[in-house]
Structure formats: C-alpha cells, structure tokens
Amino acid sequence: MTTGTPDQEASARSANYRPLRIEAWLWPNDAGNTLSGLYLFWDPVRQDNFSTATRQGIESAVSAGYEYIGVQGYVRGRWEPHTVPLRQYWSAEREDNFLTATTEGSRDARAAGYTFVRVEGYVYPYP
C-alpha cells in the first residue's frame, strides 16, 4: 500500500502493512492550481488500494468498483528538472496495483510479475 498522509500511514500500520521504503516527496497542497491530485481509491471486495493522478486512472478505478477515499498529496503533471516519474504497475494475477517512484520499486514490481501501466505524474525523489 502506498500512503501519502500520516492518517493513511496509520491506517496501513493498523492493517498490518509494514513500511518498506519512502518512494518520493508529494506536495501537501495544490500550490496555486499547478499540480495534480494523487487520489486514493479502495476496493472493499478485492481489498486493494489504488492511487492515481490521471483522468484515465480515475476512470479505471471507478469503472472497476473502487471507492474514492481522498487526496494523498499532489504531483506535477509534467517532468521538470530533478523530478522523477511516479509509475503505475498492475498484476493481473494478484489483481493488485503498485505505485513507485524509485528504481528499486520498479525492479521489485517487474520481478513480481507486474506490468507497467502509465506514468501518473512527476515527483521529487525522497532524499
């Protein structure tokens, strides 16, 4: 599960998720309408979280039965110097989404059989 707020992190810990790594830095607010929201969705049937910042991702989440939870933070809609892509992966076998901004995360996703779906936005790597 990818979290973007302290409340979401607490929720993940209470569901027995363990911290793995910090993927990136999200903006905490919209900074004058220049950023895109990173929206969190939940599917109670599949017990799956899904984070997306694209219209295509939102449409996919809603059509698949996911429920909107809230905004995790904000991302850039296009590349700017020093930003990295926030990549969405999907595993049909697991029916699971995987969001990452790190080389390690992309490597882990591919090694576990996930396929790349799209870039959701651009973020600053966590120092």
Salt bridges, closest charged atoms under 4 A:
GLU9 OE2 - ARG13 NH2 2.89
GLU23 OE2 - ARG21 NE 2.60
ASP43 OD2 - ARG46 NH1 3.82
ASP48 OD2 - ARG46 NH2 3.85
GLU80 OE1 - ARG76 NE 3.38
GLU80 OE2 - ARG78 NH1 3.90
GLU95 OE1 - ARG46 NE 3.72
ASP108 OD2 - ARG21 NH2 3.15
GLU120 OE2 - ARG118 NE 2.83
